[in-house]
Amino acid sequence: MPELVFFSGTMDCGKSTLALQIEHNRSARGLQGMIFTRNDRAGEGRLSSRLGLVTEAVEAGDGFDFHAHLVAHLTAGGRTDYVIADEAQFLTEDQIDQLARVVDDLGIDVFAFGIATDFRTRLFPGAQRLIELADRVEVLQVEALCWCGARATHNARTVDGQMVVEGAQVVVGDVGRPPGEVGYEVLCRRHHRRRLTAAAAGAGALSPDVLPVDGVPLPAPRR
């Protein structure tokens, strides 16, 4: 039976790499897929991984209709055996519903990849709808690591290495951006709660072994 599968994890855990691997494995067996993405780090109409792999994709903006696009493609004599949707957290709730219809009405497997929560630890609407509708939710087993060596579970937005806690939910960036640019860093829950990035730790803002106590405030948040 066709499925809607949501592969989820933090940034830097290999989601896009897995998407490209699935594409490679299935196309090598003679299957034909259609790849969609949104706001990829490599630019519009690209699906890229941090390992340097990249392939062309269909950019799915706010008004894009997955179901209508597939129906038009199939009606014109095209073939699609599976769908890959990367950066699925940026999709709208209606677009996730459309992907579910692609599975149920057209009998096509859909593999969606994305992070679940934003830099404020709140669910992205697209990710939340995927969790509600997916036949399976798979948490990627390649664990990203916090600067302290613990498993990274949260995504932090940074400016000049300092964590920011306010702003628009979607600001395109990547891990390891140069100083002065909006970037992202993966942190364990403890250091995300303390707003302690690698740069702040390196500057001696707070030792990871020291617990906050009354009268000793945490580093002030950037806004």
C-alpha positions, 0 to 999 in steps of 0.5 A: 500500500502507498504511504505518506512517510515523514522523515524528521530530525534536527538540522544537520542530521542528514535529511536531504542526504537521505532524500537523495539516497532514496531518489538514487535507489529507486531511480536505479531500479527503473522507477520514476519520481518527482522531487519537490522542495522549498527554500533550499540552501542551494537556491530555488528549484534545488535539493541539496545536501551538506555533503555536496550532492544536489539535484533539480527539483520543483519549487513548491511556493505558497500557491503550489498545488501538489495534487493538481500538479500530479494529476496534470502530469499523469493526465498528459501521459507522464509517469510518477512512481513516488514523490519526494518533498524536502523542507516539508516544514515550510509547506502549508497545512493545505499542501500537506493535505494535498500530499495525503491525497496524492497517496490516497487518490493516486496511489503514489508513495510520498516521502516528506523530509523536514525538521519538526520545530523552529528556533523557538521549539514550536512546531512548524504548521507543515510539520504538525500536519504531517505528524497528524496525517502521516502513515509513519513518522521516522526520526532519523538515526544519524544524530546531530551533536550539540557542541557539548557532545550530547545529542542535539534535539533543538534548532537555534537561530544565531546572529554573530554566534549569539542565540536569538529568541524572537523573529519570523518563524521562517528565515532561510539560513544554514549551520556554520554561517559567517559572523554577521549573518543569520545562522543556525546551530543545533543544541541539546535541550539543556543548552537551548534552554540556557541559550548557550551556543558554541560561541558563547561557551567558547567565550566563557559565558557559562560553564556547561558544568555549572548550574544556574542558581538564584542571583546568577542570571542566564545570558541575556537573549538577543532579539 
